[in-house]
Protein backbone atom coordinates (compact mmCIF):
# COMPACT_ATOMS: atom_id res chain seq x y z
CA UNK A 1 0.00 0.00 0.00
CA UNK A 2 1.66 3.21 -1.19
CA UNK A 3 1.49 6.40 0.84
CA UNK A 4 -0.52 8.94 -1.11
CA UNK A 5 -1.72 12.53 -1.05
CA UNK A 6 -5.35 11.46 -1.20
CA UNK A 7 -5.43 9.99 2.30
CA UNK A 8 -6.68 6.67 0.90
CA UNK A 9 -5.76 3.53 2.87
CA UNK A 10 -7.56 0.99 0.68
CA UNK A 11 -5.52 -0.43 -2.20
CA UNK A 12 -8.48 -0.95 -4.54
CA UNK A 13 -9.83 2.54 -3.92
CA UNK A 14 -6.37 4.03 -4.43
CA UNK A 15 -5.96 2.24 -7.77
CA UNK A 16 -9.35 3.52 -8.89
CA UNK A 17 -8.62 7.15 -7.99
CA UNK A 18 -5.09 6.97 -9.36
CA UNK A 19 -6.46 5.81 -12.71
CA UNK A 20 -9.12 8.52 -12.83
CA UNK A 21 -6.84 11.39 -11.85
CA UNK A 22 -3.83 10.43 -13.94
CA UNK A 23 -5.87 9.70 -17.07
CA UNK A 24 -7.31 13.22 -16.85
CA UNK A 25 -3.75 14.52 -16.50
CA UNK A 26 -2.60 12.42 -19.47
CA UNK A 27 -5.29 14.04 -21.61
CA UNK A 28 -4.28 17.50 -20.36
CA UNK A 29 -0.67 16.71 -21.27
CA UNK A 30 -1.78 16.12 -24.86
CA UNK A 31 -4.24 18.99 -25.16
CA UNK A 32 -1.98 21.67 -23.67
CA UNK A 33 0.94 20.51 -25.88
CA UNK A 34 3.15 20.85 -22.80
CA UNK A 35 4.98 17.69 -23.78
CA UNK A 36 6.43 19.48 -26.81
CA UNK A 37 8.39 21.82 -24.52
CA UNK A 38 10.25 18.93 -22.86
CA UNK A 39 13.75 17.81 -23.85
CA UNK A 40 12.55 14.75 -25.73
CA UNK A 41 14.46 11.54 -25.15
CA UNK A 42 16.09 12.53 -21.86
CA UNK A 43 15.41 11.24 -18.37
CA UNK A 44 14.54 14.82 -17.44
CA UNK A 45 11.64 14.70 -19.91
CA UNK A 46 10.48 11.35 -18.51
CA UNK A 47 10.60 12.77 -14.97
CA UNK A 48 8.53 15.76 -16.12
CA UNK A 49 5.94 13.42 -17.67
CA UNK A 50 5.81 11.31 -14.50
CA UNK A 51 5.52 14.36 -12.27
CA UNK A 52 2.72 15.84 -14.38
CA UNK A 53 0.72 12.59 -14.29
CA UNK A 54 1.21 11.65 -10.65
CA UNK A 55 1.81 14.92 -8.75
CA UNK A 56 -1.73 14.94 -7.33
CA UNK A 57 -1.43 11.38 -6.05
CA UNK A 58 2.14 10.73 -4.83
CA UNK A 59 4.89 12.76 -3.17
CA UNK A 60 7.46 10.82 -5.19
CA UNK A 61 6.11 12.00 -8.56
CA UNK A 62 9.04 12.73 -10.88
CA UNK A 63 11.63 11.61 -8.30
CA UNK A 64 14.15 8.81 -8.70
CA UNK A 65 13.27 5.86 -6.47
CA UNK A 66 15.41 4.91 -3.49
CA UNK A 67 13.93 1.42 -3.19
CA UNK A 68 14.86 -1.72 -5.10
CA UNK A 69 11.84 -3.04 -7.00
CA UNK A 70 10.92 -6.17 -8.94
CA UNK A 71 8.05 -7.49 -11.04
CA UNK A 72 7.56 -11.24 -10.85
CA UNK A 73 11.03 -12.76 -11.11
CA UNK A 74 12.53 -9.71 -12.82
CA UNK A 75 14.51 -7.24 -10.74
CA UNK A 76 14.87 -3.75 -12.14
CA UNK A 77 18.07 -1.73 -11.90
CA UNK A 78 19.50 -1.42 -8.39
CA UNK A 79 18.73 1.93 -6.78
CA UNK A 80 22.42 2.19 -5.91
CA UNK A 81 23.41 2.40 -9.59
CA UNK A 82 20.26 4.03 -10.94
CA UNK A 83 21.61 7.55 -11.50
CA UNK A 84 24.58 6.22 -13.47
CA UNK A 85 22.26 3.98 -15.51
CA UNK A 86 20.08 6.98 -16.35
CA UNK A 87 23.13 9.00 -17.38
CA UNK A 88 24.12 6.22 -19.78
CA UNK A 89 20.59 6.01 -21.21
CA UNK A 90 20.64 9.77 -21.84
CA UNK A 91 23.70 9.25 -24.03
CA UNK A 92 22.10 6.53 -26.16
CA UNK A 93 21.33 7.53 -29.77
CA UNK A 94 17.74 7.89 -30.97
CA UNK A 95 18.03 8.64 -34.67
CA UNK A 96 16.06 5.67 -36.01
CA UNK A 97 13.40 3.16 -34.92
CA UNK A 98 15.80 0.46 -33.69
CA UNK A 99 17.85 2.91 -31.62
CA UNK A 100 14.72 4.42 -30.08
CA UNK A 101 13.33 1.03 -29.04
CA UNK A 102 16.71 0.00 -27.62
CA UNK A 103 16.69 3.18 -25.53
CA UNK A 104 13.11 2.44 -24.42
CA UNK A 105 14.09 -1.09 -23.35
CA UNK A 106 16.97 0.24 -21.25
CA UNK A 107 14.70 2.80 -19.61
CA UNK A 108 12.25 0.03 -18.79
CA UNK A 109 15.05 -1.98 -17.16
CA UNK A 110 16.00 1.13 -15.16
CA UNK A 111 12.39 1.63 -13.99
CA UNK A 112 13.38 4.88 -12.26
CA UNK A 113 10.19 5.56 -10.26
CA UNK A 114 8.47 3.87 -7.34
CA UNK A 115 5.26 3.44 -9.36
CA UNK A 116 3.89 4.49 -12.75
CA UNK A 117 6.94 3.62 -14.85
CA UNK A 118 5.25 1.84 -17.74
CA UNK A 119 2.53 4.42 -18.29
CA UNK A 120 4.98 7.33 -18.21
CA UNK A 121 7.63 5.65 -20.34
CA UNK A 122 5.21 4.75 -23.14
CA UNK A 123 4.26 8.44 -23.45
CA UNK A 124 8.00 9.24 -23.41
CA UNK A 125 8.61 6.66 -26.16
CA UNK A 126 5.90 8.09 -28.40
CA UNK A 127 7.34 11.58 -27.96
CA UNK A 128 10.74 10.34 -29.19
CA UNK A 129 9.22 8.49 -32.15
CA UNK A 130 7.19 11.58 -33.06
CA UNK A 131 10.23 13.84 -32.96
CA UNK A 132 12.71 11.57 -34.71
CA UNK A 133 10.74 9.56 -37.29
CA UNK A 134 7.35 11.32 -37.44
CA UNK A 135 5.49 8.25 -36.17
CA UNK A 136 3.80 7.12 -32.96
CA UNK A 137 2.56 3.74 -31.78
CA UNK A 138 -1.13 2.90 -31.93
CA UNK A 139 -1.11 1.04 -28.61
CA UNK A 140 -4.73 -0.04 -29.08
CA UNK A 141 -3.48 -2.46 -31.75
CA UNK A 142 -1.10 -4.27 -29.39
CA UNK A 143 -2.35 -7.21 -27.35
CA UNK A 144 -1.59 -6.95 -23.63
CA UNK A 145 -0.15 -10.45 -23.22
CA UNK A 146 1.96 -10.19 -26.38
CA UNK A 147 3.37 -6.86 -25.21
CA UNK A 148 4.15 -7.96 -21.65
CA UNK A 149 5.87 -11.16 -22.79
CA UNK A 150 7.91 -9.32 -25.41
CA UNK A 151 8.98 -6.68 -22.87
CA UNK A 152 9.92 -9.36 -20.35
CA UNK A 153 12.23 -10.96 -22.92
CA UNK A 154 13.49 -7.69 -24.43
CA UNK A 155 16.65 -7.22 -22.28
CA UNK A 156 17.96 -10.52 -23.68
CA UNK A 157 16.39 -10.51 -27.14
CA UNK A 158 14.72 -7.37 -28.55
CA UNK A 159 13.58 -8.69 -31.95
CA UNK A 160 10.10 -9.59 -30.69
CA UNK A 161 9.26 -6.21 -29.12
CA UNK A 162 10.69 -4.32 -32.10
CA UNK A 163 8.50 -6.29 -34.51
CA UNK A 164 5.42 -5.87 -32.32
CA UNK A 165 5.86 -2.10 -32.00
CA UNK A 166 6.85 -1.58 -35.63
CA UNK A 167 3.65 -3.25 -36.82
CA UNK A 168 1.62 -0.77 -34.75
CA UNK A 169 3.33 2.41 -36.00
CA UNK A 170 1.11 5.14 -37.41
CA UNK A 171 1.75 8.54 -38.94
CA UNK A 172 -1.29 9.99 -37.11
CA UNK A 173 1.06 11.74 -34.71
CA UNK A 174 -1.34 14.49 -33.62
CA UNK A 175 -4.54 12.43 -33.67
CA UNK A 176 -6.48 12.85 -30.41
CA UNK A 177 -8.36 9.56 -30.87
CA UNK A 178 -5.15 7.56 -31.39
CA UNK A 179 -3.68 9.17 -28.26
CA UNK A 180 -6.77 8.54 -26.13
CA UNK A 181 -7.10 4.90 -27.19
CA UNK A 182 -3.37 4.54 -26.58
CA UNK A 183 -3.64 5.80 -23.01
CA UNK A 184 -6.46 3.34 -22.30
CA UNK A 185 -4.40 0.48 -23.75
CA UNK A 186 -1.30 1.55 -21.81
CA UNK A 187 -3.24 1.55 -18.55
CA UNK A 188 -4.85 -1.79 -19.42
CA UNK A 189 -1.37 -3.35 -19.66
CA UNK A 190 -0.87 -2.40 -16.00
CA UNK A 191 -4.29 -3.62 -14.85
CA UNK A 192 -6.09 -0.24 -14.81
CA UNK A 193 -9.29 -0.41 -16.84
CA UNK A 194 -12.18 0.97 -14.75
CA UNK A 195 -12.34 4.29 -16.60
CA UNK A 196 -12.17 5.00 -20.31
CA UNK A 197 -10.34 8.23 -21.05
CA UNK A 198 -13.28 9.02 -23.32
CA UNK A 199 -15.51 9.10 -20.21
CA UNK A 200 -13.17 11.63 -18.59
CA UNK A 201 -12.53 13.90 -21.58
CA UNK A 202 -15.11 16.50 -20.50
CA UNK A 203 -13.41 16.90 -17.13
CA UNK A 204 -11.01 19.51 -18.45
CA UNK A 205 -10.58 21.49 -15.25
CA UNK A 206 -7.30 20.96 -13.37
CA UNK A 207 -7.39 18.20 -10.77
CA UNK A 208 -7.39 19.61 -7.26
C-alpha positions as CSV (number, residue, x, y, z in Angstrom):
1,X,0.0,0.0,0.0
2,X,1.7,3.2,-1.2
3,X,1.5,6.4,0.8
4,X,-0.5,8.9,-1.1
5,X,-1.7,12.5,-1.1
6,X,-5.4,11.5,-1.2
7,X,-5.4,10.0,2.3
8,X,-6.7,6.7,0.9
9,X,-5.8,3.5,2.9
10,X,-7.6,1.0,0.7
11,X,-5.5,-0.4,-2.2
12,X,-8.5,-1.0,-4.5
13,X,-9.8,2.5,-3.9
14,X,-6.4,4.0,-4.4
15,X,-6.0,2.2,-7.8
16,X,-9.4,3.5,-8.9
17,X,-8.6,7.2,-8.0
18,X,-5.1,7.0,-9.4
19,X,-6.5,5.8,-12.7
20,X,-9.1,8.5,-12.8
21,X,-6.8,11.4,-11.9
22,X,-3.8,10.4,-13.9
23,X,-5.9,9.7,-17.1
24,X,-7.3,13.2,-16.8
25,X,-3.8,14.5,-16.5
26,X,-2.6,12.4,-19.5
27,X,-5.3,14.0,-21.6
28,X,-4.3,17.5,-20.4
29,X,-0.7,16.7,-21.3
30,X,-1.8,16.1,-24.9
31,X,-4.2,19.0,-25.2
32,X,-2.0,21.7,-23.7
33,X,0.9,20.5,-25.9
34,X,3.1,20.8,-22.8
35,X,5.0,17.7,-23.8
36,X,6.4,19.5,-26.8
37,X,8.4,21.8,-24.5
38,X,10.3,18.9,-22.9
39,X,13.8,17.8,-23.9
40,X,12.5,14.8,-25.7
41,X,14.5,11.5,-25.1
42,X,16.1,12.5,-21.9
43,X,15.4,11.2,-18.4
44,X,14.5,14.8,-17.4
45,X,11.6,14.7,-19.9
46,X,10.5,11.4,-18.5
47,X,10.6,12.8,-15.0
48,X,8.5,15.8,-16.1
49,X,5.9,13.4,-17.7
50,X,5.8,11.3,-14.5
51,X,5.5,14.4,-12.3
52,X,2.7,15.8,-14.4
53,X,0.7,12.6,-14.3
54,X,1.2,11.7,-10.7
55,X,1.8,14.9,-8.7
56,X,-1.7,14.9,-7.3
57,X,-1.4,11.4,-6.0
58,X,2.1,10.7,-4.8
59,X,4.9,12.8,-3.2
60,X,7.5,10.8,-5.2
61,X,6.1,12.0,-8.6
62,X,9.0,12.7,-10.9
63,X,11.6,11.6,-8.3
64,X,14.2,8.8,-8.7
65,X,13.3,5.9,-6.5
66,X,15.4,4.9,-3.5
67,X,13.9,1.4,-3.2
68,X,14.9,-1.7,-5.1
69,X,11.8,-3.0,-7.0
70,X,10.9,-6.2,-8.9
71,X,8.1,-7.5,-11.0
72,X,7.6,-11.2,-10.8
73,X,11.0,-12.8,-11.1
74,X,12.5,-9.7,-12.8
75,X,14.5,-7.2,-10.7
76,X,14.9,-3.8,-12.1
77,X,18.1,-1.7,-11.9
78,X,19.5,-1.4,-8.4
79,X,18.7,1.9,-6.8
80,X,22.4,2.2,-5.9
81,X,23.4,2.4,-9.6
82,X,20.3,4.0,-10.9
83,X,21.6,7.5,-11.5
84,X,24.6,6.2,-13.5
85,X,22.3,4.0,-15.5
86,X,20.1,7.0,-16.4
87,X,23.1,9.0,-17.4
88,X,24.1,6.2,-19.8
89,X,20.6,6.0,-21.2
90,X,20.6,9.8,-21.8
91,X,23.7,9.3,-24.0
92,X,22.1,6.5,-26.2
93,X,21.3,7.5,-29.8
94,X,17.7,7.9,-31.0
95,X,18.0,8.6,-34.7
96,X,16.1,5.7,-36.0
97,X,13.4,3.2,-34.9
98,X,15.8,0.5,-33.7
99,X,17.9,2.9,-31.6
100,X,14.7,4.4,-30.1
101,X,13.3,1.0,-29.0
102,X,16.7,0.0,-27.6
103,X,16.7,3.2,-25.5
104,X,13.1,2.4,-24.4
105,X,14.1,-1.1,-23.4
106,X,17.0,0.2,-21.3
107,X,14.7,2.8,-19.6
108,X,12.3,0.0,-18.8
109,X,15.0,-2.0,-17.2
110,X,16.0,1.1,-15.2
111,X,12.4,1.6,-14.0
112,X,13.4,4.9,-12.3
113,X,10.2,5.6,-10.3
114,X,8.5,3.9,-7.3
115,X,5.3,3.4,-9.4
116,X,3.9,4.5,-12.8
117,X,6.9,3.6,-14.9
118,X,5.3,1.8,-17.7
119,X,2.5,4.4,-18.3
120,X,5.0,7.3,-18.2
121,X,7.6,5.7,-20.3
122,X,5.2,4.7,-23.1
123,X,4.3,8.4,-23.5
124,X,8.0,9.2,-23.4
125,X,8.6,6.7,-26.2
126,X,5.9,8.1,-28.4
127,X,7.3,11.6,-28.0
128,X,10.7,10.3,-29.2
129,X,9.2,8.5,-32.1
130,X,7.2,11.6,-33.1
131,X,10.2,13.8,-33.0
132,X,12.7,11.6,-34.7
133,X,10.7,9.6,-37.3
134,X,7.4,11.3,-37.4
135,X,5.5,8.2,-36.2
136,X,3.8,7.1,-33.0
137,X,2.6,3.7,-31.8
138,X,-1.1,2.9,-31.9
139,X,-1.1,1.0,-28.6
140,X,-4.7,0.0,-29.1
141,X,-3.5,-2.5,-31.8
142,X,-1.1,-4.3,-29.4
143,X,-2.4,-7.2,-27.4
144,X,-1.6,-7.0,-23.6
145,X,-0.2,-10.5,-23.2
146,X,2.0,-10.2,-26.4
147,X,3.4,-6.9,-25.2
148,X,4.1,-8.0,-21.6
149,X,5.9,-11.2,-22.8
150,X,7.9,-9.3,-25.4
151,X,9.0,-6.7,-22.9
152,X,9.9,-9.4,-20.4
153,X,12.2,-11.0,-22.9
154,X,13.5,-7.7,-24.4
155,X,16.6,-7.2,-22.3
156,X,18.0,-10.5,-23.7
157,X,16.4,-10.5,-27.1
158,X,14.7,-7.4,-28.5
159,X,13.6,-8.7,-31.9
160,X,10.1,-9.6,-30.7
161,X,9.3,-6.2,-29.1
162,X,10.7,-4.3,-32.1
163,X,8.5,-6.3,-34.5
164,X,5.4,-5.9,-32.3
165,X,5.9,-2.1,-32.0
166,X,6.9,-1.6,-35.6
167,X,3.6,-3.2,-36.8
168,X,1.6,-0.8,-34.8
169,X,3.3,2.4,-36.0
170,X,1.1,5.1,-37.4
171,X,1.7,8.5,-38.9
172,X,-1.3,10.0,-37.1
173,X,1.1,11.7,-34.7
174,X,-1.3,14.5,-33.6
175,X,-4.5,12.4,-33.7
176,X,-6.5,12.8,-30.4
177,X,-8.4,9.6,-30.9
178,X,-5.2,7.6,-31.4
179,X,-3.7,9.2,-28.3
180,X,-6.8,8.5,-26.1
181,X,-7.1,4.9,-27.2
182,X,-3.4,4.5,-26.6
183,X,-3.6,5.8,-23.0
184,X,-6.5,3.3,-22.3
185,X,-4.4,0.5,-23.8
186,X,-1.3,1.6,-21.8
187,X,-3.2,1.6,-18.5
188,X,-4.8,-1.8,-19.4
189,X,-1.4,-3.3,-19.7
190,X,-0.9,-2.4,-16.0
191,X,-4.3,-3.6,-14.8
192,X,-6.1,-0.2,-14.8
193,X,-9.3,-0.4,-16.8
194,X,-12.2,1.0,-14.8
195,X,-12.3,4.3,-16.6
196,X,-12.2,5.0,-20.3
197,X,-10.3,8.2,-21.0
198,X,-13.3,9.0,-23.3
199,X,-15.5,9.1,-20.2
200,X,-13.2,11.6,-18.6
201,X,-12.5,13.9,-21.6
202,X,-15.1,16.5,-20.5
203,X,-13.4,16.9,-17.1
204,X,-11.0,19.5,-18.5
205,X,-10.6,21.5,-15.2
206,X,-7.3,21.0,-13.4
207,X,-7.4,18.2,-10.8
208,X,-7.4,19.6,-7.3
